[in-house]
């Protein structure tokens, strides 16, 4: 109980970049209890290397969620993001991130990811919130393209290197199929609000819905379901997607409709878009806004920060979420 009111229980699904920045960082300032869920499917970069070397679960995304939920002093959070070493990885990263190594080695030494997570929670002084893996079973993400080609690995779907990203993704799936982590199902059942996205559609967002049990739990829960649509499309994942394309695709994997869909109406100036695309070469265009969207379900606002990178302003997002 906070301020005489019962804390709302909120479950957030997504990857390690957009959800912590746009959703978690703003939400945790309010009287809510957050459970943030990540897919545990990373296969590239430093995280992928640690996964291969130590036969452990990939901890890159969940480490970022933990930092976003942390009440620890600034130095601990900065330490978790610190990169060290000179090893070069695809995508331009050099060295390992301390937070990923910390959780990875804690799992390796204890032979138990749950223990590693508890160690990280204690270090980062996370008191009332939770960051949870969607599953504790090791698996890989695969995608079937419209030309029938099968793409193996989250990393290849995220950053196309060996396949033609002009072909549309027909479906994504896990191989092998795994069961959802029971505490996640429990949190979904008790939630007041489920928030899905923003984030890369096929490599971050939808993978959180794939393990056995998630679809059924989301269909049964009384929680309001909210989708936060990306502001821009990404080459190889959402070529020329619209707000409705995003919505229908996630609803297909979720097995039920959203109560609300938040989408961006802000249009940055051309130079800002050009600068952002220079830093992020896979970014294409602004997500197309369909005509005659149902205003009871679809809520459009300028959610962007005022200048710089084309990312969401957490205060604008949270204002709408709290109203819902």
ZIFENHU-V238577 format. One record per residue. RES is the residue in three letters. PHI is phi in whole degrees, -180 to 180 (999 if undefined). Layout:
RES;PHI
RES;PHI
//
This chain:
UNK;999
UNK;-135
UNK;60
UNK;82
UNK;-114
UNK;-73
UNK;-66
UNK;-73
UNK;-98
UNK;-123
UNK;-113
UNK;-112
UNK;-117
UNK;164
UNK;-86
UNK;-95
UNK;-113
UNK;-70
UNK;-65
UNK;-59
UNK;-74
UNK;-90
UNK;-118
UNK;-63
UNK;-58
UNK;-85
UNK;-63
UNK;-69
UNK;-80
UNK;-112
UNK;-74
UNK;-133
UNK;-114
UNK;-103
UNK;-118
UNK;-105
UNK;-120
UNK;-122
UNK;-82
UNK;59
UNK;-124
UNK;-57
UNK;-132
UNK;-121
UNK;63
UNK;-59
UNK;-62
UNK;-62
UNK;-65
UNK;-63
UNK;-60
UNK;-70
UNK;-66
UNK;-115
UNK;53
UNK;-126
UNK;-74
UNK;-73
UNK;-110
UNK;-60
UNK;-67
UNK;-67
UNK;-65
UNK;-71
UNK;-64
UNK;-61
UNK;-63
UNK;-64
UNK;-88
UNK;-69
UNK;-110
UNK;-77
UNK;-58
UNK;-56
UNK;-64
UNK;-68
UNK;-66
UNK;-64
UNK;-62
UNK;-64
UNK;-93
UNK;-67
UNK;-100
UNK;-141
UNK;91
UNK;-117
UNK;-65
UNK;-98
UNK;-122
UNK;-55
UNK;99
UNK;94
UNK;-77
UNK;-120
UNK;83
UNK;-99
UNK;-86
UNK;-55
UNK;-60
UNK;-66
UNK;-66
UNK;-56
UNK;-71
UNK;-61
UNK;-74
UNK;-64
UNK;-69
UNK;-61
UNK;-70
UNK;-89
UNK;55
UNK;-161
UNK;-68
UNK;-61
UNK;-65
UNK;-61
UNK;-64
UNK;-65
UNK;-62
UNK;-65
UNK;-60
UNK;-64
UNK;-62
UNK;-89
UNK;55
UNK;-91
UNK;-101
UNK;-111
UNK;-103
UNK;-140
UNK;-114
UNK;-126
UNK;-79
UNK;-69
UNK;-155
UNK;-100
UNK;-97
UNK;-70
UNK;-155
UNK;-129
UNK;-87
UNK;-133
UNK;-134
UNK;-105
UNK;-88
UNK;-67
UNK;-93
UNK;79
UNK;-67
UNK;-105
UNK;-102
UNK;-108
UNK;102
UNK;-57
UNK;-64
UNK;-72
UNK;-72
UNK;-68
UNK;-129
UNK;-62
UNK;-125
UNK;-118
UNK;-131
UNK;-83
UNK;-72
UNK;-77
UNK;-79
UNK;-71
UNK;-76
UNK;-85
UNK;-162
UNK;-120
UNK;-156
UNK;-100
UNK;-138
UNK;-75
UNK;-68
UNK;-130
UNK;-87
UNK;-68
UNK;-68
UNK;-50
UNK;-59
UNK;-67
UNK;-61
UNK;-65
UNK;-65
UNK;-62
UNK;-62
UNK;-95
UNK;-73
UNK;-93
UNK;-146
UNK;-111
UNK;-119
UNK;-116
UNK;88
UNK;-76
UNK;152
UNK;-60
UNK;-59
UNK;-93
UNK;-107
UNK;-129
UNK;-81
UNK;-61
UNK;-54
UNK;-68
UNK;-100
UNK;-83
UNK;-60
UNK;-59
UNK;108
UNK;-67
UNK;-58
UNK;-64
UNK;-65
UNK;-68
UNK;-65
UNK;-82
UNK;-65
UNK;-88
UNK;-64
UNK;-69
UNK;-112
UNK;-124
UNK;-106
UNK;-108
UNK;-78
UNK;-61
UNK;-82
UNK;-131
UNK;-86
UNK;-124
UNK;-62
UNK;95
UNK;-120
UNK;-132
UNK;-55
UNK;62
UNK;-73
UNK;-110
UNK;-57
UNK;-66
UNK;-60
UNK;-58
UNK;-62
UNK;-63
UNK;-69
UNK;-70
UNK;-61
UNK;-61
UNK;-79
UNK;-78
UNK;84
UNK;-160
UNK;-82
UNK;-79
UNK;-81
UNK;-141
UNK;-130
UNK;-96
UNK;-140
UNK;-88
UNK;-111
UNK;-69
UNK;-121
UNK;-68
UNK;-71
UNK;-55
UNK;-64
UNK;-63
UNK;-63
UNK;-61
UNK;-63
UNK;-68
UNK;-68
UNK;-65
UNK;-76
UNK;-129
UNK;-61
UNK;-87
UNK;-74
UNK;-104
UNK;-132
UNK;-64
UNK;-61
UNK;-69
UNK;-102
UNK;-71
UNK;-82
UNK;57
UNK;-70
UNK;-65
UNK;-70
UNK;-74
UNK;-103
UNK;-99
UNK;-116
UNK;-103
UNK;-146
UNK;-80
UNK;-94
UNK;-80
UNK;-68
UNK;-70
UNK;-151
UNK;83
UNK;-60
UNK;-88
UNK;-128
UNK;-80
UNK;-84
UNK;-60
UNK;-68
UNK;-68
UNK;-64
UNK;-66
UNK;-56
UNK;-70
UNK;-60
UNK;-69
UNK;-67
UNK;-73
//
